[in-house]
Amino acid sequence: MRYTTVLFDLDGTLTRSEKGITRCALYAAEKMGLSGYTEEQFRSFIGPPLFASFKRVCGMDDAQAEQAIAHYRERYNAVGYAENEVYTGIPALLRSLKKNGCKVAMATAKPQAFAERIAQMFGLAPYLDALVGPGFDNKHESKAHIVRRAMDALGGTAVMVGDRCYDIDGGKANGIDTIGVCYGYGSRQELAQAGATHIAGTVEELTEILLGGAPRARGVLISMEGMDGCGKTTQREALVAHLMQLGWDVRCTREPGGDGIAEKIRALVLDPENEGMFDETEAYLYAAARAQNVRAVIRPALMRGRAVVCDRFVDSSVAYQGGGRALGAEAVAALNALAVGDTLPDVTIYLRMPPERALSRRLSASEPDRLEREQSGFFERTYRTYEARFDGMARVAAVDASQSIEEVTRDMLRAVDARLGELTL
Ligand code: TYD
């Protein structure tokens, strides 16, 4: 690979931050007694230093601009920093860079303390070997100086990646190559005029420039488990939205199911008419559907660096067929070994809820399918098997699913973030 150290600008390069920035600028202008502005008029605040922007867009003098910045920071500190999302494909790119031994830094004109919070909140921090931004005592530090500090911290053959001419200038001033990305806030023309060494129109193109033929990191497999009625579907939606905000390209699948063939097996296994189905037949059908899903859906998506969210996976078979049907946890795990091979979840969200509670919620929601018609002993055994299997398992994030929807979501996302952070190291 051409570059062993990659320095990334933040806004417009790693994250799309217009909402936070434009809303805070509008808030500051209004606090300064200026009315009649719209968020749209503050779009040009993205990138250049705030001080210059307030003077240019609002006609402020130095003292007013300083005061406006204080108002801006007040809102930014409270809510603005969270009005942000990571560009799709960035976590996959950062993981691939780490896989190939590259050093990665964030080199931003945003105050370092804010940049650190964003890096934490949006899952970027675990990938960063350095994070360099102006301190509050050196607010107007130039991009060239920031880039220099990041280079000094990491060494290697560095490249600066950014979306504005300031980033390109900052790299050039230090004699290093630069990559201009035009999916952010600067145009291709701006970046070409500034003399960027390469220009990338998309995150994919950026990945190609940085990695070329080098191997890419595998994506992550996240499974969701719990008793019928534990609220899995609602929480899955929240999880997917969160992962997307973190820049993951998400592929959802469910078991039994996945592609057309696996869905046919699903219909067969859940059909209430199939009363004569033996427990062993059922266990093999779930495993067969899983073998299909793993090869047709999950592995191809992981190869492309995507986050796969799988609604139930092998642990469901161990709990329901191994425990509920009393075929034995080990026997069912063994039966599934050929189906899954080495494709195991990186994170398993276990929405923990006692069976009576889960069942009463489930039965009031819709017509029961074949499995849901089982007697309570079946669910009790299923629950106990889940509990025993998951006890102390590193990949499992157990969440108390008896709480309110918001509390479950909060606990779940916290646990997922922690686990994703560990996986990168
Ligand atoms: P699920 O799709 O989660 O249920 P729903 O969409 O109705 O909420 O799961 C369907 C049923 O299949 C559920 O009762 C659990 C059962 N199941 C097993 O018994 N073994 C397995 O391996 C899997 C994947 C599911």
Residues whose N, C-alpha, C, O or C-beta is under 5 A from the ligand:
A	BS01	TYD	D228 E255 P256 Y286 R312 F313 S316 S317 Y320 Q321 L371
